[in-house]
């Protein structure tokens, strides 16, 4: 009877559920877009002034500007000295590099002719990062020069297998190779506020969680107070608070599974319209959605039992969902929240649900995620059953 009633209510509320799904998708897309824009690094414009006759210096500058570490931070603009000064004063350039005449020849012959680099008095973060990159490059050059000079000095007083003049070139090439391969000597570890998924996958999984959470506002009919005759009849047949709680959780889990499966199919269909789809249809997802829906249904049962029925249950559920969304990283990842909000968010199961949902959608599910979902289901469902048992007069009445 509860199942038939639940399906009827779900069919009648399809319009509101569709609106809810559209709002969840729009909210997830907006949050993802805003967060992505806030993370975009704004490259700076750097002017470089090279004398016309310095062809070798121009080739070296063009080569350096094509490196990934440089291209990701700045765009080099080749100008004459007057244009560079004018654009620097107008704020179009965030830095200017002046290379003097015979710059390459001096470096090759061991004369340390300095280059002049100008920065504005007030610099932003991206300009400071460019300055740090520049200082790293200077440090590499200084280290290379020290190694070359030390090798040449040592070669003066020791027998070498190559000519003395060739020693400097040989040592220079060794340092140059190490400088180009500097990124390969470190182990790359990515720390992301989104965990094992990227930004778009993070919000895509959050859409399903938010949609199912707010669909719980329609399940108040399961907790409407029934007549004393009905309650006594159920008790006579041995259907106490525990069995009634189990029925409610199963009914809600089934409806949630149907809704989540439909949303999953819809998202898979929509993703086919893009060049690089985020998710693909996978039959195992439908099976793994079952414990996920069970966990959310147990949470609904706890809230409605805690509220003492359907009258205040929807309001309490709405408030609890809103708090969880703000504190558990659904709207903004927890890494960007204050420590107090992070502590509060850890008290709610929202983060575990989102992590589990992302795991089954993008094949990063771990066994511990499933265990956590089941433990939370047992805990919330058990507490809700105790509350329902207490509110119904220790099992003699049904709330």
N, C-alpha and C positions, 0 to 999 in steps of 0.2 A: 504493500500500500504506500509506504513512504517512497519507494522507488518510482512508482507510477506518478505520484504527486510531484516528485522532484523533476521528472522529465517534462510534465505539463508546465510547471513553473519556468523551466529553462526555455521551453519553446516560446512561451509568452514573453519572455524577457530577451529574446534574440535581438530585438532592435537596440535595447540598452547595452547589451553585450557587444554588439557591433560598434556602437559609438565608443564604448570603453576601449575596445581594441584599437580603434583609430587614434584615440587620445594617447594610448600607451605608445603606439608607434611614433606618433608625432612628438611626444615628449622625449622618447629615447633618441630620436633623430636630432632634436634640438639640443639636448644635453651633449650628445656626442660631437655635434658640430661646434658648439661653443667651447668645449674642452679641447678639441683639436686645434681650433684657432688660437687658444691661449697658449698652446704648446709649440706653435710654429715659430721657429727662430728667424727673425728678420735679418737678412744679410745686409751688410753695410757696403757703401760705395767707397772705394779707395782709389785715389788718383796716383798715378805713377809717372814721374817725369824722367825721361831718359834722353840724353843728347842724341842728335840725329846720327852721328857717326858711330855710336856704340851699338853696332849690329849684334855682337855677341851677347851683350847685356840684355838686349831686347829678346833674343831667342831664349835665354835663361829665364827671363821674367814670364814669357809666354808658357814655357814648360811648367814653371811653378804654379801659375794660375790654373793649369789644367788638373792639378792634383786634387783629389777628393777632399783632403783636409783643408785646402784653401778655398775650393769652390763652395763648400758648405758654410763658410763663414763670410766671404766677401766676394765682390765683383770688382775686378781691376779695370780702370779706365785710363787709357794712355793719353796724356795731355801735355801741352807745353807749360812752362812755369807760370806765365801770367794767367792762363785759364785755370790752372790748378789753384792758384791763390784766390782767384775770384770765386770759384765754386766752393772753396773751403770757407770763405767768409759768408757766403750765402746759405751755408748749411747743406748743400747738395752732396758734399763729400765729408765723410767722417774721419778721414785720414789721408795724408799725402806723403809719398815716398819720393825723395829726390836722390837720384843716382848721379854722382859727379862724373866728369870726363875721365877716361882711362880707368874706370872702376874695375873692370874685369882684368885688365892687364896688370893693375897694381896688386890685385888679390893673387894673381898667378905668379907674380914675381916676389911676393912676400911683403909688399908694402900695404899696411893696414889703413887704406883710405876709407874713412867712415861715410856711410850713407846718412842722409838727413831725413828724419821721420817726424812729421808734425801731426799733433792731435789737438782737438778743441779743448778748452779749459774744463768744460763740463761734458763728461762722456757717459754714455749709457752702457748697459750690460753687454750688448752685442759688440760695442767698440772695445770694451775692456777684454772681451774674449779674443778679439782679433789681436790686441796688444800682447796678450799672453801667448797666442800662437806665434807671433813675431819673435818674442823673446825666446821661445823654444827653438825656433830656427836659428837665432843668433847663438844660442848655447851649443847647438850641433856644429855650427861653423867653428866656434871657438875650440871645441873639443877636437875637431878634425885638424885644425891648425896646430894645436898642441901636440897631437900624435905625430903629425908629419915633421914638425920641427925637431921633436925628440928623436925620431928615427934618423933624420939627417945628421943630427949631432952624433948619434951613436955610430952611424956608418963612417964617420970621419976617422974613428980610432979603431975600428974593427974590420976584419976582412969580410966582405960580402960577396954573394954569388952574382950580384948584378952591379952595374955601374952606380956610382954614388948619385948621379942625377936621376936615375930610374927609381931609386928607393922612395923618393917623395911621391912620385906618381903612383907607385904600387900601393903604398900605405893610404894614399888619398882614395884610391878606388875601393879599398877594403872598407873604409869609413863610409864612403858614398853608398855602397851596397847595403850596409847595415842601416843607414839612414832611411833608405827607401823601403826596407823591410821592417821598420821599427814597429809597425802594428802587429807583426806576426810573432814577436817575442813575448807578447802578453797573452794570457788566457782571457778570452772574452766572456764576461758574465753580464747578462742584461737584468737589471732590476726595474720592474715595471709596476705601477700602481694597479694594473689590471691583471696581475698574476700570469697565468700561462697563456692567456689570450690577448689579442690586440684590442684597440679601442672599439672598433665596430662589432667584433664578436662579443665584447663585454656588454654593450648596450643591447645587442640583439637578444642575448639570453635574459637580460633584465626585463625586456618587454614581456616575455612569457610569464615571468614571475609576478610582475606588477598586475598583469591582466588577470591571472588566477586569484591573486589576493583580493582584488576589488570585486571580482565576481562572487566572492563569499558573502557580499551584502544581500544576495538573493536567497540565502539558506535559512533565514529566520523562521520560515514556516515549519521547519523540523523541530523547533523549540517552542511552538505555541502551546499554551496550557490546554489540556484536554479535560473532559468531564470526569468527575469522581468515579462514575460507573465504568468508564473506559479504563481508568487507571486500575481500579480494583479487578476488572476482568483480566487485564494484562498480568497483574500480580498473581492471580489464581492460576494462570497458565505458566507461571514461572518465568515471565518476561520482566525481570527487574531492571534496575538502573544500568547494570553492566551490559546486559544484552541490548537494551535500548540504545546505549551509547555506541555499541559496536555497529548496530544497524545504521545509525546516523552517520558514523564515520565512513562506512562502506558506501552508502548512498552518495555522500558528498565526494568521495574518492572517485567513484564511477563517473559522475558528472564532470568533475575536474579533468579526468583522463580524456573524456570525449572532447572537451573544449581545448585542452592542450594539444591533442592530436590534430584537431582541425587547424589550430593556429600554426602548428609545425608544418603541416601540408601547405598552408597558405604562404608561409615564409619561404619554403622551398620553391614554390611556383614563382613567387616574385623574384627570388634570387636568380632564376634562370634568365631574367631580362638583362642582367648585368654581365659585363665581360669577364669579371672574376667573381663568381658566386662564392658566398661565404659558407654556405651549408649545402649539403647534398642529402637526398632522401636515403635514409638508412633504416631498415626494418628493426634493428636492435633498439633504436630510440623509443619506439612504441612500448617495448617491454620495460625499458628503464624509466619511463615516465610513471609507471605504477607506484613505486615507492616514493617518488617525488610528490605525486598527488596525495598519497596517503599521509605524508608529513604535513602538507598544507591543510588537509581535511582535519587532522588531529588538532592543529592550531585553531581552526575555526571552532571546533568542539570545545576547546578550552575557553575561548573568549565568550562564546554564547552561554556556556555553563557558568562562567564567572559573572556574567551580566544578569543571570537569573531568568533568562527567557529571551523572546524575540523582540520585545518592546525596546529595550536598551541595548540589545546585542549588536545591532547594526551600527549604532553610534559608537559603541566601544570598539568594534572592529575597525571602523573607519579611522578612529583616533590612533589605534595601535598600528595600523598600516602606515599612516602618515609619519609617525615617529620612527618606525623601522626604516622607511625609505630615506629619511633624512640622516639617520645615524649609522646605517649599515652599508653605505656605499652604493646604493642604487642610483641616486642622482649624481653624487660626487664621490669618487673613490675615497675610501677611508684614509688613504695616505695623505690626502689634502685636508682632512678634518682635524680639529683640535684634539688634544689628548682626552679631554673630558667626553667629547662626542664619540671618540673611538671606544672608550671604556663603556659608555652607555650602549653603543651599537653591538658590542660583543655579548651583551646580555640577551640579544634577540637572535632568532635562527635565520634571519634574512640572508646574512652573508653565506651561511652553509647552503641554503637553497640555491642562491645565485651561482655558487661555485659548482654545485652538483649539476645544475642545468647547463652551465657552460661546458662541463665535462662530458655530458652525454651528447651535446650538439656538436662539439668540436673534437671528440675522441681524445680527451685528456682526463677521463674519469679515473680516479684511483679507488682502491678498495676501501680506504678510510672514509671517503666521501659517502659511500653507500652505508657504511656502519654508522656514521654520524646521523644520516637521515633517519635510519631506523630507530636509533636511540632517542632522538628528539620526538619521533612519532609516538613511541611507547611512553615517554615522559609526559608530553602534553596531553595525549589521550588518557593516560591514567589519572592525571590531576583533574582533567575535565570530568571523568567518570565519578571520581570521589565528590566533586562539587555537585554534580547532578544528583548523586545518591543522597547527599546531605540536604539539598534544596527540595527534594521530593519526599521528605519525611523518612529517610533511611530506606528508600526503595518502595514505599507504599503508594506514592503518588508520582506522576510523571509531569515534569515541567514543560 
